[in-house]
Amino acid sequence: MKAKIDAIRAEALELAASCPSLEELERVRVRFLGRKGRLTLMLRGLGGLPAGERPAAGAALNAAKREVAAAVEARRLALEGERDRRDLSREAVDVTLPGEPRAIGARHPVSMVMAAATEIFTGLGFTVEEGPEAETEYYNFDALNFPRDHPARDMQATLHIAGDALMRTHTSPVQIRVMQRRQPPLRCVMPGRVYRCDSDVSHSPVFHQVEGLLVGEGVHFGHLKGILSFFVGRMFGPGTRIRFRPSFFPFTEPSAEIDISCVICSGKGCRVCKDTGWVEILGAGMVHPAVFEAVGYDPERWTGYAFGMGVERIAMLRYRIDDIRLFYENDVRFLAQFR
Ligand code: PHE
């Protein structure tokens, strides 16, 4: 009996110790220690032995069971350790490797300048208004006091759609829409896209303007000069000089074009300012009484000023860009410089 137990124990220990996998090890355990395992069955069969042999055989069987169980457990720990090390090395991250760079986007310079211009005025209590890009003759011209068949309509090379419909040539029609739906006093800025039949290094068929309008009692040209001086100082820096030149727009009277001292050459004269030392950035003036009449405001009571600026022109000066078309080609080598 003793020899038989020793043989089974030795076989079990040998199998457990050399087991190549956890699954195989479980089969070995079941074969020797399971409910119908060989050692288990022998223990159950003890009753069939002569009474004198039972205690010794029982002790030997229990000892063999414990030994085999310990060997299986030891092998299980070893196999699990190997498995964990394999998993860890497969999932390992080399924290010393350089990261994958993520390209960071940048806002388009036109968007940045438009937002910056708008913010200067919202900081002064102006609201932001918008209007449609496809307009009618009425809003783009008639209500703004452009007489029918007046050559002033040709000043703005218009992209006509059909009948009365056209692409707005400036943001001034938004003035009319705002005044139609609101009563004075009011102050607002109107950023947006405008369209003209024009294309060269400084003109694009689609470009951007920021319009401004303030209506109140006792508003005069000094207020206009004050706010535009403030705007220029904020946009181009406090050293920038400003100059008003008399001009003409049908919807303002008096009208002016506003120049700033050339930011490229500080006024000494260069290619950008055509050696004059000045560059034009704005059109402005006092709202014409006929415009107030068109929207039902009493021109005897209300006065106001309006201005309109070209966003691309300001961006070109601010970032020293000499060709307007660069804004629309969307070459990342150009755009990445504005981060
Ligand atoms: N709308 C004019 C233009 O596009 C600019 C302007 C706006 C002039 C408001 C005066 C007042 O040229």
Boltz pocket constraint, residues with backbone or C-beta under 6 A from the ligand:
constraints:
  - pocket:
      binder: B
      contacts: [[A, 169], [A, 170], [A, 171], [A, 172], [A, 211], [A, 212], [A, 249], [A, 252], [A, 256], [A, 283], [A, 284], [A, 285], [A, 306], [A, 307], [A, 308], [A, 309]]
      max_distance: 6.0
